[in-house]
Amino acid sequence: MLVRKNVSIQGILAFAGHHFWWLITYMLLVSVLYKVVGWHWISIPWLPVSLIGTAVAFYIGFKNNQSYDRVWEARKIWGGIVNSSRSWGTLVNAYIRNNQLPADELKRIRTQLIYRHIAWLYTLREQLLVPAQWEHASLKGLYGKLGMQRREQSGIGQFKDFLSQQQTERYYADAADWALAINKATQIISLQSQSLADLQENDTLHMLRQIEMQKVLADFYDHQGKAERIKRFPLPRQYASLSFVFNCFFIFLLPLGIVAEFAKLGDAGVWLMIPFGTLVGWIYVVMELIGDYSENPFEGLGTDVPMLSICRTIEIDLLQMLGETDLPKPIQPVNDILM
């Protein structure tokens, strides 16, 4: 997530500045063919090109709206995880009581339930960050390399070692119970449910209280399922792919439609087409890229939902509910990016 109010020029150029080079080259080629070589026949009327540009702009706008909806839904899902996690911590503290057990044993039970839930948070995040085949990091060739580079330089690569060895040992103390599971996060919630059932059988947890806590675990499954739906179901490719194709068509026709118009300005008019055509084409490219990099909110890029920051916020809240004072520090932005 970008946390700076205004995107810097440097950030814009890092994101899409490299597209200037091929746009300038193409605009220059058309200008040379028209002015120097004398191929006036390559020009086409501007009206149909403008109609195509208008249609493409509407289509890209539709795609970007759908991409934003996916990002906002993902953020609402993690907002639900925050609320349900706080409810879980409150119920663990309030309901795990038994006058027959020593205080140390009750503390151990509460701690296990809280620590295991923190492990579920980080495990779910790790599962959601595994690249899907349609995401940038999974693409072949230059696009895949660029996607991996962006993950490392302006995404999750900037936020490594966020858990200390001590934290890992605490939260993943019983990791052997879910280590072989295909969906580890699902198995962790299942273990939580089994623990509640065992506590109810041992009269440590009243049956009605167990039912209420089981409902919170069901909420976690609901949140996890919604996040997995976004992760595993891409923006329909007929929308995403055709938007790219239509954009390519428009940019190809753009200089052919405006070169004759600029030629009317005089001998130097054709050369003015290069900067203006490049700027118009670049704007369309950037609009396409914004939607393309926003449609997958769990991709490990700087435009992602800040899952790590949310996990750390929940971790701090739950540890404070346990009465612990040795708390980890909140995740801070790196280069104006919060993950």
N, C-alpha and C positions, 0 to 999 in steps of 0.2 A: 504494500500500500504506500503510495506517495503521500508524504506528510507535509511537504512544502506547499504553501498557499498558491504560489505561481511557479509553473515549470520554467526553469532557466533555459536560456538559449543553448547553453552547453548540453543540457539534458535533451532538448529537442533534437539537436544535431547528433547526439550519441544514439538516439532512438531511430531517426530516419534521415540523417544527413547524408549517408552514403548513397541515397537514391538520387541526389542531385547530379551525380557524375553521369549516370547513363541517360538521365533526362536531358542534360546539357548536350551530351554527345548526339542524341537523336534529334534535338531541335537544330543543332548546328548542321547535321547532315541534310535535313530537309531544306534549310536555308541555302546551303551550298548548291544543292541540286536545282533549286528554283532560281537563284540569282546568278550563280557562276556557270553552271552547266546549261542553264536555260530550259530546264524541264518544267515549263509552266503548266503542263498537262497534269502534274501531280496534285495541283490544288483542287479542292472540292468546295462546293457552296457551304457557307458557314451555318445556314439554317438547320439542315439535318444534323450537323455535328452538335449544335447547341441543344437540339431536342434530345439527342442521345445523352449529352452531359446532364441535362435536367433529370432524365429518367434514372441515370446511374446514381445521381445524388440522392434521389428519393430511395432508391434500393439500398444504398449504403446506410442511409439514415435508419431504415427499417432494421437492417442487420445490427447496427450499433445499439439500437433500442433493445433488441433481443439479448445482445451481449451484456448490456447493463443490467437487464432483468436477472440474468444468471448470476452476476456478481452480487447484486443486492439480495437475492434469495440466499446465496451462500452466506452472506454476512448475517442475515436474519437467523439462519440455522445455527451459526456459532453463537449468536446472541441468546438463542434458546438453550444452548449447552451451558452458557454462563449461568443463566437463571436456574436451570435444573441442578447444576453442580452445587450452587449455593444452598438450594433446598436439600440436596443430599447431605451436605455437611451439617446443616442444622438438624436434620432428622437423626443422623448418626449420633450427634452429641446428646440430643434430647431423649432418644428412645432406647439406646443401649444402656440399660440400667438393670441391676440385680443386687439386692441387698445381701445375697448369699455369696457373691463373688467379691474378692478383694479389689480395691481401687486400681491396683497395678494391672490386673487381668482385664478389667473393663477398658482401661487406657490402651492396652495392647490390641484389643478387639477393634476399638474405634480407630486406632492408628492404622491397622491393617486395611480396614474398609476405605479409609481416606487415601492412603498411599496407593492402594490398588486402583482407585478411581483416577488419581493423577497419572498413573501408568497408562490407563485407558486413554486419557486425553492425548498424551504424546504418541501413543501407538496409533491412534486414529489419524493424527496428523501425518505420521510417517506413511501410512497406507494411502492417504489421499495424495501424497506428493509423488507416488510412483508414476512415471510418465505413461500416459495412454498412447496408443499408436497414432492418434491424430494430433497429438500435441507437438509443439515445435522441437522439443528435445529428441523426439522419436523419428523425426523426418530424416530422409537420406540426403547425403551430399552436403553442400554448403549450408542449406537451411537448417539441417540438424546440428551442424557444428556451431552455427550462430545461436541456435536455441540453447545449446549446452553452455556456450560462452556467456550468454545473458543470465542463465541460472547461477553461474559461478560468480560473475562480476557484479551483477545488480539484482541478485535474488537470494536464494537460500545459501549460496556459497559464502555470503558475508556474515552468516549467523551460524557458525559451527561451534561445537563444544559448549552448547547452552546448558547442558546438564553436567555437573561435576561428578566425579567418581562416587562421592558420598551420596549424592542425590540418586544416582543410578542404582546403587546398592540398596537404598531404602525402598524406592518405588518398585523396583523389579526383583524384590526378594523372592517372590514365588513365580518368577518368569518361566520356570521349567514346566509349570502347569499349562501354559498356553504356547510354549515355544514352537511346537510342531503343528499348531493350528494353521489352516489356510487363511482364515480371517481372525487374526489375533485379537482385535478389538471386540469382536463378537464373543469370543471365548472368555475374555476378561469379565464382561458383564454377566455371562453365565455363571462364572465362579462367584461373583458377588451375590447372585441370586441363591446359589447353593449355600453360601455362608449365612445368609439370612434365614434360610430354612433350618439350618443346623442350630442357629441361635434360638429359633422358636421352639425347636424340639428340646433344647436344654433349658427352657424357661428363662432364658436371658432376654428374649424379645417376645412381647405379647403378640398373639396372632393378628389382631387388628392393626397393630403397628407394623407388623411384617407386611401385611397387605398394602399398607400405605407406602412403605418403602419400595415394595416391588413395583408399584405404579411409577415411581421415579425412575427405576431401572428400565421400565418399559418406555419411558420418555427418552432415555438415552438411546435405546434401540431406534426409536422414531427419528431422532436427530441424526443418528449415524446413517440410517437408511436414506434420508433425504440428501445428505451430503454425498453418499455413494451414487445416488441417482444422477446428480449433476456431474460427478466425476466420470461415470461410465456411460452417460448418454450425451454425446456431443451436440452442439448446435447443428441441426440438420444440414448435411453437407450440400444439399441442393441449394440452400440459401447461401452458405458460406463460400462455396466454390464458384457459383455463378456470379456472385458479387465481384470476386477477383477477375473472372473472365470478362465481365462487362466493363470493369475498370480498365483492363488492358485494351479492349476495343476502343474505348473513348480516348485514352492517351495516345494510341496509335493514330487515330483520326484527327486529334487536336491540332497538331502543326499543319496538317494538310488543309484544314479548314480555315486557319487564321493567317497563313503565310501570304495569301493574296490580299487580305485585308490590310496587313501591315505594309505590303508593297505599295499601297495607295498613298502612304505617307511620304514617299520619295525614295531616293537611292539607298538611304540608310535604314529605311523602314523595315526591310526584310530582316536585318540584323537585330532590330529591336524585338523581333519575334522570339529570339532565343531566351532572354531573361523572363519575358512575360509568359511565354509558353511553358518554360521550366517551372515557374512559380505556380501556375494553374495546375499543371500535371502533378507537382509535388503535393499540393493541397489534397488532391484526390487520393494520392498514394497514402498520405498520412491518415486520412479518414478511413481508408481501408485497413490500415495497420492498427488503428485504435480499436476497431471492432474485432480484428483478428487476435489481438493480444489480450482482449478483455473477456472473450467467450469462455475461457477455461480458468476459473478463479482458484483452482488448486494445482497450478502448474509449476510452482516454485520460482516464479518471476516477481519482479518488483510491483506488478499490478495485481498480485494475489490478495485474497483476504488474509489479514495478519494473524494466522492461526497460532504462531509461536507466541506472539505477544498476548493473545487471549488465553492460551494455556498457562502462561506464567502468571497472569492476573488471577486465574482460578486457583492455581497452586498456592499463591500467597494468601488468598482468602481462606482456603481450606486449612492451611497450616496455622493461621491465626485462630481459627475455630478450635484447633487442637490445643491451643495455648502455647505453641512454639514461638520462640523469639528469634531464632537463627533463620532468618528468612532470605530467600534469594532476591536479587535486585530485579526490578521490572526490565523488560527488554527495551532497549533504547534504539532509536533510528540510527541507521548507518547510511551516510550519504543521502539523507532525506528519504530513506526507504525503511519502512517498518514491516517486518515479516511476522 
